[in-house]
Amino acid sequence: MLVLKKKYRDRTFLIAQILEYAGPFPGEYKTKILMKTEMNHTQIQRFFKYLEDNGMLRQDHDSKRWFRTTKGESFLDVYNKMKEDLK
């Protein structure tokens, strides 16, 4: 029997992953982001609330899609630059 161990993903990585998958406007549906990040519903709810409260993620109420804001773009740029610099 093959058992795959999940790698630990820290909070910053998960935030960057959500922002990456959400993309710019028009964004993506929450369910699709949930599936791509492999998080459970409770986790994704907490992260979405945190990101929305901090102005990094916003929902288009007409289409129900979530997209990253300018602040979210800035965070993702800094995160990716740090990741590159640490290689």
N, C-alpha and C positions, 0 to 999 in steps of 0.2 A: 504494500500500500504506500503510495506516494503522498507525503504530507508537505504542503508548501507553507512556509512561514512567511507571514506578512511583515514587511519592513516597517519600522516605526516611522511615522510621518509627523513632524512637529507642526505646531499651530501656524507658523509662518509659511511653511510649505503648503499646507491645506488652503490657506487664504489665497496664496498665489495661484494654486490650482483652480480654485473656484473662479477667480477673476479671469484666468486664462480661458477657461471653458465658457464663461458667460459671454466674453467678447464684447466688442463695441455695439452700439445701437444697430440693429434691432434686437440683438441679444439672443438668449436661448431660454427654453423652458426649464423650470426647476427640476423636473423629473429627469431630463436629459443630463443636467449638471450632476444630479445625485448619482446617476448610473455611471457617469464617466469618472467621478471622484471616488466611487466605491465607498460612500459614507452611508450611514443609516439616516432615517428621516429626522430623528431627534437631533443628531449632530448637524445636519444641514440646516435645520431650522435655527439652531443657535448661531451658526456661522453667518447665515443670511441676515439675521437680526443685527449682529455685531457689525457686519459690513455696511448694512443700510444705515444704522445709527451713526456710523463714522463717515458716511458720505462716499463710500467707495463702490457701492452697488445700488442700483435703482430698478424698480419694476415699472414697465410700461403697462398701465392699468387697462388699456384697450386690448392689447394682445396677450397679456399675462406673461410676457417674456421679461427676463432679467438681463440687465446689461451693466457693464462697468462704466463708471463715471470718469471724469478727468482725473480726479483724485485717485481712483482705482488704477488708471493707466500709469500715473506717476509712481505709485507703489510697485506695480509690476515691472516698470522700467528699472527702478532702483534694485529690486529683488534680482532681476535677471543680470544686471551689471555686477552685483555682489557675487552671484553664483559663478559668473565668468571669471572674475578676479581671483576667486578662491581655487580655481582649477590648477 
